[in-house]
Amino acid sequence: MKFSIDKNLLVHHLKKVAAIIGNNVTIPVLGNIYLEIKESKLILRATNLEVSIKTEIEVIAEKEGVTTLPSRTFTSMIYKLPDGIISFDNNDSLTTIIKCNSVRFKINGMDPKEFPEEETMKDVRKFVFNKKIFRKTLQKISYAASTDESRYVLNGILLSVRGDVFTSAATDGRRLALVEEELDIAGELDGDVILPSSSVAEIVKSLDFDGEITVKLSDSKASFITDDTVIITKLVEGTYPNFRHVIPEAFEYTAVIPRIIFNEALERASIVVLDPEEDSVFVEFADNKAILTANSQMGESSEAVDISYEGPTMTILFNPQFLSDPLKNLDCDDFVMKLNDPDSPLAIGGEEGFMCVIMPIRT
């Protein structure tokens, strides 16, 4: 194996594959990155047996071949090299010579035959999305997934197809975030899958340019394919609960609120919040203002934000993180909060297809 590649181009692709390799791998070869030169392309692969990533890069190739290199040492070497063209030379042994300008590294790898074979998928349903839109969809909902390992079904996000509607949803039982969008195809592709939260983070990292992403779903796996990268992940087994029953049928009152200004005020109020479960933030809606107050053993905070609100004076107690998470992942200037009373679920919206339902802390 012998080839040359620009350092910054290699770094960009290495970050994609190296991110899924854990610090404490039980099978030594899983701590390695698989490198293969084939038809003037460098193929990089990594896997943790739950998620696998493959990315391809055009290179100046002199000789085809394959090896695996220890991820931590290999990436450290590449990241620390000066900018310029890096040359690789592996003479079919387990030793690779890496050169860039006056720097020379020698690194020992492992037999590529020990590396897991590339995963494939059969019997799939296929959908095509704009990469930026799909990335934003995942960001809008993934924070709401549960971190309680005993509720493994809720540790993932739901991808659901019903007719011509594609729904992405996540919930931890106290909040629900969902995005619904129309598909160009309908009918025979109906079904639900649960995507592990760990996979979502890797997918978001890989979607950094314009273009399309192809999503393929089977009963046990999902794949996400862009021009140069393929991510395949196992799915969470089980049935996602019916989340729609937590959405109120109607709301009596509506507040239109400047998103950035309100979230900044919320972050300032949260400074004195030691424990979001015990020292939460009060928001009083009255006279076209939202007054945010918080107090704890640390201190007190109070701030008013101008809003548009026609309704009775109402004070709601929030876990500030639950309220801030959706606001940080929206792009709209103003968000909409729909309310009934201080103890009932409320809904946050403001962008087409998006809704976040939050259960306030009962007073």
N, C-alpha and C positions, 0 to 999 in steps of 0.2 A: 504494500500500500504506500503510494507516494503522491502527495498533492500539495497545493498552495492555496491560501485563502486570506482575505483581509481580516485583520484582528477584530475590528469592530463588528463586522458581519458575523463572525463566529461567536463573539460574545452575545450578540442579540439572540441567536438560536440556542446557545448553551443555556441561557437563563430559562428558556422554556422547558427544557428537558430535565435540568438538574434540580429544579424546584420540588419535584415529587419524590426525590430520594431522601429517605429519612436518615437520622443520625445513628439509629440502632437497628441495622438490618440483620435479620436472622440468617439469611443466605448470602454469603460473601459477594457473589457476583452481582447481586441486586444493588450493591453500593457502587457499581461501575456504570459508565455510559458506553453504549455500544456504538462503534464507528465503522461505517462501511463505505468504500468508494465503489460506485457502480455507475457506468455510463456518464462519466463527468459530473456526478453528483456525490456530495457527502451526505450520507444518511446517518442521523443521530437518533438513538432510541434509549428510553429509560422506562422502568416499570417498578412499581411496588406491589405488584400482583393484584391490586385493586384498580389502579389507573395506569395506563400505558400511554406514552407520548412518542410520536415519530415526527421528525421534521427533516426536510431535504433542502440542500443548498447547492447552487451551481458553483463549481470550483475548477481550478486548473489541475486536472488529474493526469498523472504520468503512469500510474500503475494501480490497478484495482486490488482490493484486499479488504480485510476485516480484522478488527481487534476490539477489546474492551479495556477502558482505562478507569482507574479509581476516581470517582466524581470529585471528591473534595480536593485532592491534590491536583488533578487535571484542571479543574476550573480555576483554582488559585493561580496556577502557572499562567494560564491564558489571560486572566484578568490583570495580572501584574506585568505582562509584556508591554513594551512600548508600541505605539501605533505603527502599523506597517503590515507588510505581507509576512505571514507565518508559513513555514514549510514543515511538512510532516513526512517522516520516512520510517516505515515499518517493514522489515525484511522477512515477513512471515513468521517471525519469532514473537515473543510476548513483550519485546522492547521497542519503544517508539522514540525517535529522536525528533525534537521540536526546536526549530530555529527561528529567530526573528532579530534582524539587525545583528548585533554582536552577542545576543543572548542565546545560549544553548542549554536545553533541558534533555535529560534522558529519563523516561518514565516506564515502569514495568506494569503490565496489565495482566489480565486473566484470559484463559482460553474462551474465545467467543462461542464455542460449542456448548458451554455451560449456561449461556444466556438464554432466557425463555424465548421461544419462537414468537414471531409476530402474530398478534391476535387477528382473527377474522370474524365477520358477522354474517349470519344468514337470516332469511325470513324477516326482512326489515320493512319498516314504514319510513319513508323519506320525505323531508321537508327542507325548503331552502329559505334562509332569512338573510337580511342585511346584517353584516357583522356588528356594526356599531349599535344597531337597534337591539340585536339579541344580547349583546354585552350589557347594554343599559338595562334591559329587562331583568337579567340576573342580578345586577346591582340593586335594582329597586326592591327586590324581594328577599334575597338570600340572608340578610341580617335577621329576619324573623324566624328562621329555622331554630328548632330546639337544640340546646347543647346538653340536654339530659340524656346520657347514653342509654338509660333504661327505656327511653321512648324512641327506639331506634328508627321507627317509621317517620317520626317527626324530625329526625336528624337530617333529613333530606328535603329536597324541593320537588313538588309535583309538576310534571309535564303532562297535560291532559288535552286530548283532541276530541271534540264533540261536534260533528258536522263540519262547518267551516270556521269553527272557533278554536283557537289554540290558547289554553290557559296555563300560566305558570303561577304557582302559589307556594307559600311557606307559612308555617304557623308553629308557635310553641305553646299554644293553648291560651295565651293571654293577649296575643296580638296575631293578626293575619295580614299578610301582604300578597296582593295578586295583580297580575297584568293579563288582560285578555285582548287578543288581536285576531283579525279575520285572516283566513287562509284562502289561497286561490283554488285549493282543491278541497273536496268534501266527500263524506260518505264512508267508503270502505276502510278508512284509516283510523277510525275511532279507537281510543284506548288510553290507558293511563300508565305512566311509569314514575318511579321515584328515584331521583338523581342524588347521590351522596353529596353532602355539603363540601367535602374535601375536593371533589371533582369540579365543583362550581368555581372555586378559586383558581384552578389551573386553566379552566376554559376562559375565564375573564382575562387572565394574563396573556393568553394567546391571541386575543381578538384586539389587535392594536392598529389595524389599517382598514381602509375602505375595501369594499368587496362583499362577497357572499360567503356564508357558512352553510354547509349541508349537514343537517341533523338526521341521523339514522337511529331508529329505535327497534329493538327486538324485545323478547320477553325477559332476557337476562342482562343485556348490555345496551349501551348507547355509544354512538360515535359522533364526533364533531370534526368536520373536515373543512379545511381552508385550502388555499392554493398550495401551501408548503408544509402544512402541519396536520396530523391526525391524532386526536385524543380518543381513546376507547376506555370506557369505565364500566365496571360492574354496577348493576342497579340494586337498590335496596329492595329486599323481598318483603311483601306484605301489602296491605290495602290501606291507602291513605284515607283518613277519616273525612266524613262529609263536613267540610269547613263552611259551607254556605249557610248553615243554620245559625251561625253566630252573627250574620249580617242582618241588622234590623230591616224590616220591610219598608220603613219610611222614617224620615227625620223631620222634626218640627222646625228646627232653627239652623241657620247657615251663617258662618262667619267667613269673610274673605280677608286673608291675612298676608302681609308681605313676608315672603319666605325667609330671605336672608336676614332681614332685620329681626324677625321673631326668633330665628334659630340662634343668632348671636346673643340675644337677650336670654334665651334659654340656657346657653352655655355659661353666661355670666352667673345666672341664678344657681347653676349646678356646682359652682365652685364651693359653696358652703354645704353641699349635700355630701355627707359622709357615706351613707348607705341608701341607694335609691329605693330600697324596699321599705325603709323606715323614715327617712328624712327626704320626702319627695317634694315636688314643686307644685304649688297651688297656682292655678290660672283662673282669674276672675274675669268674666265677660260682662261688660256693662258700658253703656254710653259710648259705643264705638271705640272702646279700648279693651285691650287684654292686659291685665295687671299680673305680672309674674312675681311671686314671693316664695322665699324658701328660708328655713331657719333650722339650725341644729346646734350642737354644742360648739361647733366651729364658729358660727356667727349667723348673720342674717343678710338677706338680699331682697330688694324690691325694685321693679322697673315696669313702666307702662309703655305699651306699643299701640300706635294708632291702627285700627282695623275697621272694617265695615261689618256691623252686626246689628240686627234688629231682633230683639228678643228680650226675655226677662234677665235680670241679673242672675248669673250662675257661676258658681265656683267649683272647679273640677281639680281633683288631685291626681297628678301624673307621676309615673316613673319617668324622669326626664330623658333617659336613654331611649325609651320606647317612642317618645315624641320626636326626638332629634333624628333618629336613624332614617326615617323616610324623608325628612326634610333635606338631609345631606345628600340624598341620592336622586332628588328631583332637579329639574332645570327651569321650571316655571318661575316667573317673577312673584306671582301670588298663588298661594295654595288655598284650598277650600276645606273648612272643617264643618262637618255636619253633626248636629247634636240633638239629643232629646232631653236628658236630665243628667245630673251629676253622677249617677250610679249606673247609667246604661252605656253600652258600647258606642263609640263615636267613630266617624270615618274621616279620613284625610284623602283628598284628591287634588286635582289640579292639572293632570296630564291625561290624555286620552287613554282609556283602558286600564288606568291604574287606580287601585284603592288599597288603603291600609286601615284596617279596623283595629282599634285599641280598646282594651278594657281598662277603664280608669280604676284607680285605687279607691275602694269604697270608704267613705268618710265615717 
